[in-house]
Amino acid sequence: MTDHRDPTDLPAAETRGSGSSPTSTDTDGASRTGIGRWRLPLAIVVLGTLVVALTALLLPGRYDATSVVGLRAASEGGNQADIAASADSLKQVAQQEVVASGAPGHVESIGRSIPVSRDAKATANLDPDSTTIRIVAQGVSARESSALANALADDAVKRIGRDGTARAVILERAEPTYAEKKPNRLLVAGAGEAAVLAAAALAGAARGRP
């Protein structure tokens, strides 16, 4: 007896013949899924690496140079009361000079007279329990940072001398040879962010594995 059923009515098992088997189809799909899962992590790694590289090229390193200024009494000698009063007066003058030397407007003004780049900066600090002022200048080169630190120190000595209550001497001048090179904070942050993003993406891809 002849079977006149339409081929579309036949069970699925009977219609499978030629063409890809279920196993090969599933394998191809899994392969494509695996490749797609790794696409995003790889893209993030590549883009993060490019960002860090560009940051390193565009942003120069920073050099720190230090000049040290010491305050002395205007006149030597005297009794113990005079010496104590002189010490208190020196500390007050030193504190005032720290504020003046590190003021952004003053640093900018001295920087224009040298001149140095607009990115150059400086800070002034007082050593604990002393009248020693440390002026730290930051520039894009060792020579620039040293020049700014020394110019600020020279200006401090002149200003303190005009006051008459104290005298100042430069204990240490900044030298380009000893300027300290430090990594740019933005560069370090960019590298760290790229590493975190890459690690997170890889972890997410690994978690999505069957």
Secondary structure, DSSP 4 states (H G I P E B T S, - for coil): ------GGGS-HHHH--SS--HHHHHHHHHHHHHHHHHHHHHHHHHHHHHHHHHHHHHSPPEEEEEEEEEEEESS----HHHHHHHHHHHHHHHHHHHHHHH-HHHHHHHHHHTT--TT-EEEEEEPTTS-EEEEEEEESSHHHHHHHHHHHHHHHHHHHHHHSSEEEEEEE---GGGPEEE--HHHHHHHHHHHHHHHHHHHHHHHT--
